[in-house]
Amino acid sequence: MQNNESRSDIDKILKDSDFLSHFSFDIRPYLRVVTYKKGEYIIRDTDHLTRVLYLETGTAKLYGIHKNGRQSLINFFTPPAFFGVPELFEENKKPFPIVAQTKCRFIEVDTSGCRARLLQDARFLRFCCSMALKQNVAQNRKYMNLAAYPSRNNFAASVLRLQSGGILSLKYTELAEYLTISYRHLMQLITEMCSEGILKRVPKGLQILDWKSLEDLADEVHEEKPW
């Protein structure tokens, strides 16, 4: 985790994101802009969470925890996404783990000094409701797409959504879980697209060679954002 942005950089980030407009009081004394490296835990399920986090850049992975301690991937989130609100409402609520899939930058609010004001701020509460609705719609659309379209199309859409610099770097077991297909089926899809010259296996993961073919496959899946 890094917290080394200059004051001018922070002001630009806040202006570009319009984040301050979601509060009816001056939230800046409680703010910080933090960057997490790929693979770094942003939130652990053992945290006593006293912050809300607004994803400003990057892709984050949200996990669920089973009774046996196993983690399962729930979803990937790209901006805009908001985390930590349920824990704000219920102080003793156990959070879900969040891990940086790519380098992620968050605007974080330290709620330990302003929790009461946040819970009485109608503008902030409207923002929380709006973000919760959008994230819920996106989650439901994910499952709808997985059920309605062939795995080849969903795989192509996922590669385009989760790639960084033309490279998809992700555990294949997690990708199979995300696509609700078997690991063997995923390996078949990867082998097919590599033989067709659409993808190429590289040390860091999968490199996109034929963007047009991948985009044509992904266009079959309606993943437009609800906002």
Buried (B, 14 or more C-beta within 10 A) or exposed (E): EEEEBEEEEBBEBBEEBEBBEBBEBEBEEBBEBBBBEBEEBBBEBEBEBBBBBBBBBBBBBBBEBEEEEEBEBBBBBBBBBBBBBBBBEEEEEEBBBBBBBBBBBBBBBBBEEBBEBBEEBEEBBEBBEBBEEBBEEBBEBBEEBBEEBEBBBBBBBBBBBBBBEEBBBBEBEBBBBBBEBEEEBBEBBBEEBBEEEBBEEEEEBBBBBBEEBBEEBBEBBEBEEEE
